[in-house]
């Protein structure tokens, strides 16, 4: 299977986490909670990669938190081996299918979300404790396909069409964001 991009995403995730854990070790004055969730988008349905239940999940708009995925499993990370275990579960759960170009082709997009919450240890457990929350999303997009090259038919053709449509949507969003930033003369995001 040609999974170079997926291996790269896994590598980025595995290299980023030790840096985050290193930061946490250096800042002992704060209490940290590190959470992990993972989902895939397959044929325009969102599915929890940490659950054996294949029921599509609903997307909800929350005025304070933005778009959330209803009933998405969120694991509190214990240690590095727990991270590796969860990543292996995600890899095993992803949709894979055979095409004429690739006998094991990833048929879905994957999003791994890491959420870090922290508060001062001095205020831990108090009502007036303020918690800082940050999140990072690692996104592995399925590759685009040409039906004429992959000789797709039936289910594989339908999957390929949906993959291509979603990639087109991502490209449109990026272009619109770029144009919006350019109009406002914002050259970088902080």
C-alpha positions as CSV (number, residue, x, y, z in Angstrom):
1,X,0.0,0.0,0.0
2,X,1.3,3.4,-0.9
3,X,0.8,5.1,2.5
4,X,3.7,7.6,2.4
5,X,1.4,10.5,3.2
6,X,-0.3,8.6,6.0
7,X,3.1,7.5,7.4
8,X,4.2,11.1,7.3
9,X,1.0,12.2,9.2
10,X,1.6,9.5,11.8
11,X,5.3,10.6,12.1
12,X,4.3,14.2,12.5
13,X,1.8,13.2,15.2
14,X,4.4,11.0,16.9
15,X,7.0,13.7,16.8
16,X,4.7,16.5,18.0
17,X,3.5,14.6,21.1
18,X,6.9,14.3,22.8
19,X,7.4,18.0,22.3
20,X,4.1,18.7,24.0
21,X,4.9,16.2,26.9
22,X,8.4,17.9,27.2
23,X,6.6,21.3,27.6
24,X,4.3,19.9,30.3
25,X,7.3,18.4,32.2
26,X,9.0,21.9,32.2
27,X,5.9,23.7,33.6
28,X,5.2,21.9,36.8
29,X,3.4,24.9,38.3
30,X,0.4,24.0,36.0
31,X,-1.8,21.0,36.0
32,X,-2.3,19.5,32.5
33,X,-5.0,17.2,31.1
34,X,-4.2,15.8,27.7
35,X,-7.1,14.4,25.6
36,X,-7.2,12.4,22.4
37,X,-10.1,11.9,19.9
38,X,-10.1,10.6,16.4
39,X,-12.7,10.5,13.6
40,X,-12.9,9.6,9.9
41,X,-15.0,11.1,7.2
42,X,-16.1,8.3,4.9
43,X,-18.6,8.9,2.1
44,X,-19.6,12.2,3.7
45,X,-20.4,10.5,7.1
46,X,-18.4,11.2,10.3
47,X,-17.4,8.1,12.3
48,X,-15.6,7.7,15.7
49,X,-12.3,5.8,15.1
50,X,-12.1,4.9,18.8
51,X,-15.5,3.2,18.8
52,X,-16.5,-0.1,17.3
53,X,-19.9,1.4,16.6
54,X,-20.2,2.5,13.0
55,X,-23.1,4.8,13.5
56,X,-22.6,8.1,11.8
57,X,-22.0,11.0,14.2
58,X,-23.8,14.4,14.1
59,X,-22.0,17.7,13.8
60,X,-23.4,20.4,16.0
61,X,-22.8,24.2,16.1
62,X,-22.1,25.5,19.6
63,X,-21.9,29.2,20.0
64,X,-19.0,29.0,22.5
65,X,-17.0,26.0,21.2
66,X,-17.7,26.1,17.5
67,X,-18.5,23.0,15.6
68,X,-18.5,19.9,17.8
69,X,-19.0,16.2,16.9
70,X,-21.8,14.7,19.1
71,X,-20.8,11.6,21.0
72,X,-17.2,11.5,19.8
73,X,-15.0,9.5,22.2
74,X,-12.4,11.5,24.0
75,X,-9.7,9.6,25.9
76,X,-7.6,11.2,28.6
77,X,-4.0,10.2,27.7
78,X,-2.1,8.4,30.4
79,X,1.4,8.0,28.8
80,X,3.2,7.5,25.6
81,X,2.3,3.8,25.2
82,X,-1.4,4.9,25.5
83,X,-0.9,7.3,22.6
84,X,0.7,4.6,20.4
85,X,-2.1,2.2,21.4
86,X,-4.8,4.7,20.3
87,X,-3.0,5.5,17.1
88,X,-2.9,1.8,16.2
89,X,-6.7,1.5,16.9
90,X,-7.3,4.4,14.6
91,X,-5.2,2.9,11.8
92,X,-7.1,-0.5,12.1
93,X,-10.5,1.2,12.0
94,X,-9.9,3.3,8.8
95,X,-11.8,2.4,5.6
96,X,-9.5,0.7,3.1
97,X,-10.3,-0.7,-0.3
98,X,-8.6,-2.0,-3.4
99,X,-8.3,-0.1,-6.7
100,X,-6.5,-1.0,-9.8
101,X,-3.7,1.4,-8.8
102,X,-3.4,0.4,-5.2
103,X,-4.4,-2.8,-3.5
104,X,-4.9,-1.1,-0.1
105,X,-6.2,2.4,-0.8
106,X,-7.3,4.6,2.1
107,X,-10.9,5.6,1.4
108,X,-11.5,8.2,4.1
109,X,-10.1,11.4,5.7
110,X,-8.9,11.1,9.2
111,X,-8.8,13.8,11.9
112,X,-6.9,13.3,15.2
113,X,-7.6,16.0,17.7
114,X,-5.4,16.6,20.7
115,X,-6.9,18.9,23.4
116,X,-4.7,20.2,26.2
117,X,-6.3,21.8,29.3
118,X,-4.2,23.5,32.0
119,X,-4.7,25.5,35.1
120,X,-2.5,26.8,37.9
121,X,-1.9,24.1,40.5
122,X,-2.5,26.9,43.1
123,X,-6.1,27.1,42.0
124,X,-6.8,23.4,41.3
125,X,-10.2,22.4,42.5
126,X,-11.4,25.9,43.3
127,X,-14.4,27.6,41.8
128,X,-12.4,30.6,40.6
129,X,-9.8,28.5,38.8
130,X,-9.4,29.5,35.1
131,X,-8.6,26.8,32.7
132,X,-6.7,27.4,29.4
133,X,-7.6,25.1,26.6
134,X,-5.7,24.5,23.3
135,X,-6.4,22.0,20.5
136,X,-4.5,20.8,17.5
137,X,-5.9,18.8,14.7
138,X,-3.8,16.4,12.6
139,X,-5.6,15.8,9.3
140,X,-4.8,13.0,6.9
141,X,-6.8,13.6,3.7
142,X,-7.5,10.7,1.3
143,X,-5.8,11.3,-2.1
144,X,-7.7,12.4,-5.1
145,X,-8.5,9.9,-7.8
146,X,-9.1,9.8,-11.5
147,X,-11.7,7.2,-12.3
148,X,-10.2,6.7,-15.8
149,X,-6.8,5.7,-14.2
150,X,-8.1,3.7,-11.2
151,X,-10.7,1.9,-13.4
152,X,-13.2,2.4,-10.5
153,X,-16.7,1.2,-10.6
154,X,-19.6,0.7,-8.2
155,X,-18.6,1.4,-4.5
156,X,-15.0,2.5,-5.4
157,X,-16.3,5.0,-8.0
158,X,-18.8,6.4,-5.5
159,X,-16.0,6.7,-2.8
160,X,-13.7,8.3,-5.3
161,X,-16.3,10.9,-6.3
162,X,-17.0,11.8,-2.7
163,X,-13.3,12.0,-1.9
164,X,-12.7,14.3,-4.8
165,X,-15.7,16.5,-3.9
166,X,-14.5,16.9,-0.3
167,X,-11.0,17.8,-1.5
168,X,-12.5,20.4,-3.8
169,X,-14.4,21.8,-0.9
170,X,-11.2,22.0,1.3
171,X,-9.4,23.8,-1.6
172,X,-12.3,26.3,-1.9
173,X,-12.2,27.0,1.9
174,X,-8.4,27.5,1.8
175,X,-8.7,29.9,-1.1
176,X,-11.5,31.9,0.5
177,X,-9.5,32.1,3.8
178,X,-6.4,33.2,1.8
179,X,-8.5,35.9,0.0
180,X,-10.0,37.1,3.3
181,X,-6.6,37.4,4.9
182,X,-5.1,39.1,1.9
183,X,-8.0,41.7,1.8
184,X,-7.3,42.6,5.4
185,X,-3.5,42.6,4.8
186,X,-3.0,39.9,7.4
187,X,0.2,38.1,6.4
188,X,0.3,35.5,9.2
189,X,-1.9,34.0,11.8
190,X,-0.9,34.3,15.5
